Amino acid sequence: MPENRVAVVIEDEADIRQLLSDVLASAGFEVHAASSGLEGIELVREHRPVVTTLDVSMPGIDGFETAKRVRAISSTYIVMLTARSEEIDALQGLEAGADDYVTKPFRPRELRARIEAMLRRPRVHSAAPSEAAATGAEPAAAAPVAANAETTSDDGAWLEHRGLRVHPAMRIVSRDGDDVDLTRSEFDILAELLAARGRVVGKTDLALMLRGDSYGSDYVSDADARAIEVHMANLRRKLGETPANPRWIETVRGVGYRLTR
């Protein structure tokens, strides 16, 4: 668990804002709450939370735009909350940079379980833009590697495939020597595929991996499976490949994904 137990709640409804604050406080977080996107962005900038909950429907800038602005300045875990029944809202939230989503009305136990699962996943190695500027930190440079080297390791060292390098412990990704900036979910999916060494990894397996053990159920909804597809589309876009012409990741229709052969 991270030492920085700070959370920001961005929610325009006072009752839900208080409930979220109470849930996070009971989990040991120092909570700062905002009723609008702009106010929430400033709280994120000031307090550098490890987790931020964010409502989709808010006055002023909505949750999608707020998520984009938060992601531009912070590597906080973003959990999007939506009261709408349309699946597209949650998917748009993931595309905007959210790590997970919860549909209202939500169960406090479910929210805590999802947050605890995310916190067990290490923070990304590189700082967000504003954090890097504030600290003077620079991303670690990857060592040179042959373009077609394909080696994997189970001891926390580099995982490699056709010039794509992933270091699970340091949370670093490089493509042909250039750093790639991924969200936590995108990183974990990519690392899982490389660790599988060419075996097919199903969408259900990826959804359960992102969720973690504390959720207490093996059930994966259609929305969860679709969320994996969105993460994969974003991952491929950042890597610079397409399903029709994959260099690194193949789609196994109706099942999941595997490394190219």
Salt bridges, closest charged atoms under 4 A:
GLU11 OE1 - LYS104 NZ 2.89
GLU30 OE2 - HIS32 NE2 2.68
GLU42 OE2 - ARG45 NE 3.60
GLU46 OE1 - HIS47 NE2 3.75
ASP55 OD1 - LYS104 NZ 2.93
GLU65 OE2 - ARG69 NE 2.95
ASP89 OD1 - ARG84 NH1 3.25
ASP99 OD2 - ARG71 NH2 3.19
ASP99 OD2 - ARG184 NH1 3.91
ASP100 OD1 - ARG114 NH1 2.90
GLU110 OE2 - ARG114 NE 3.29
GLU116 OE2 - ARG112 NH2 3.66
GLU150 OE1 - HIS161 ND1 3.46
GLU150 OE2 - ARG162 NE 3.93
ASP154 OD1 - ARG197 NH2 3.01
GLU160 OE2 - ARG165 NH2 3.33
ASP176 OD1 - ARG247 NH2 2.82
GLU186 OE1 - LYS238 NZ 2.79
ASP188 OD2 - ARG121 NE 2.44
ASP188 OD1 - ARG171 NH1 2.67
ASP224 OD2 - ARG211 NH2 3.16
GLU229 OE2 - LYS203 NZ 2.54
GLU229 OE1 - ARG226 NH1 3.01
GLU241 OE2 - ARG236 NE 3.76
GLU250 OE1 - ARG258 NE 3.00
GLU250 OE1 - ARG261 NE 3.76
